[in-house]
Amino acid sequence: MLAAAPVSALLKLLADPTRLRILALLEREELRVGELTHALGMGQSRVSNHLRLLREAGLLEERHAGTSTYLRLAASGDGQEVAARLWSTLRAEVAALPAHDADLRRLQAVIEERERASADFFDRAAHDWDKIGGEFQTGQARQRAAALLLPPGLVLADLGCGTGYLASALLGLARKVVCVDRSRVMLQRARERLERAPYEAELDFRLGELDALPLGDCEVDGLVAAMVLHHMPRLEPSLCEMLRVLRPGGTAVVLELAPHREERMHELHGDRHLGLEREAVRAAFQRAGFEAVQVEPADDRYQPALPGQEPSDKPAACERARLELYLVRGRRPHPDRP
């Protein structure tokens, strides 16, 4: 940390008009060294010594980004209160310097050029931005950023949770997450997965069926059921159970497969239905008593591996299906609303 300069040294330092001009510019805008020299209309070698003296006096702060150095006026504190008070007193005098107006015009030109270069880059990159801006490892960051808009303290349920891949996205967003599945092995795998997660939430694992949920009336604020309704013989019993366990105003979200022709899904995934019609699910939500029911695109596809059916001495080559997905959501009404 730089030691505070004596008052006599500071007075001498701030007696130089060029240093006052530098401070006036860096108080307005953080600048790279090259940008500062352009705003001053001076060569870098002429400016460098002034910058060194101002740094030593603790009046400047630096930020390094790669090979670039950014300069700004230092915040008061860390023993530099006298320097800050002197600058505060002299600030008004800078406007009387002959070069000050020209400095401000050049500074504005520097800022406009910086913004123009940034805008030009994004204009050039716009056609490829879906690729450039979407190069994430898992794609979870965008979803979590949106989900953080949820109010804190919620109790949420993942119905037919499987190994907990969807419930893991609820951690950190809810006070409590209840995982329900009909398989003890699935629940154990979900427990192993979720208890290692870095987010704090109370976890509750319950064995049960979707049409006879092991949840109390009005126990949860929201629930999700992903890729489970097409395993059920009928939709209404499961949806009535979802309505029962939701608190008034709570939301149920279902992620489902659109109808498809991959017969192998019966055997490979235990699917009862080869997808479900959107309007059939919407109507079932409404019959169960949900309000504000909406069908929305999922902006995704389910791509399970489908082993080949032809006999072979070699391991079966796998193709991947591309099955369309959609979302349906509905809200449990408040009892006092008409």
Secondary structure, 3 states (H helix, E strand, C coil): CCCCCCHHHHHHHCCCHHHHHHHHHHHHCCEEHHHHHHHHCCCHHHHHHHHHHHHHCCCEEEEEECCEEEEEECCCCCCCHHHHHHHHHHHHHHCCCCCHHHHHHHHHHHHHHHHHHHHHHHHHHHHHHHHHCCCCCCCHHHHHHHHCCCCCCCEEEEECCCCCCCHHHCCCCCCEEEEEECCHHHHHHHHHHHCCCCCCCEEEEEECECCECCCCCCCEEEEEEECCHHHCCCCHHHHHHHHHHEEEEEEEEEEEECCCCCCHHHHHHCCCCCCCCHHHHHHHHHHHCCEEEEEEEEEEEECCEEECCCCCCCCCCEEECCEEEEEEEEECCCCCCC
